[in-house]
Amino acid sequence: MKTIVPSLFLAGTLFTGCAGLSDASNGTLLGGGVGALAGQAIGHDTKSTLIGSAVGAVIGYGVGNERDKKRLQP
C-alpha cells in the first residue's frame, strides 16, 4: 500500500500533463509528484513527503512559468 499511492499519484500527474495545461501548471504538478517521491525516499515519513512535495511544486512552477514566458515572446 505504501508504494501504490505514490505510484498512482505520479501516474496521474504525468497523464495530467497531456491535458493541454500551461507549462507552469504541468511543472507544478510534475514537480510536486517528483518532490513527494524524493521526500519519501529520503526521509521515510509523512513530513519529508510533504516538504518534498511543496519544494518540488515551487521549483516546477518556476521552471514552467519561465517556459511559458519564453514561448509567448515574439
Secondary structure, 3 states (H helix, E strand, C coil): CCCHHHHHHHHHHHHHHHHCCCHHHHHHHHHHHHHHHHHHHHHCCHHHHHHHHHHHHHHHHHHHHHHHHHHHCC
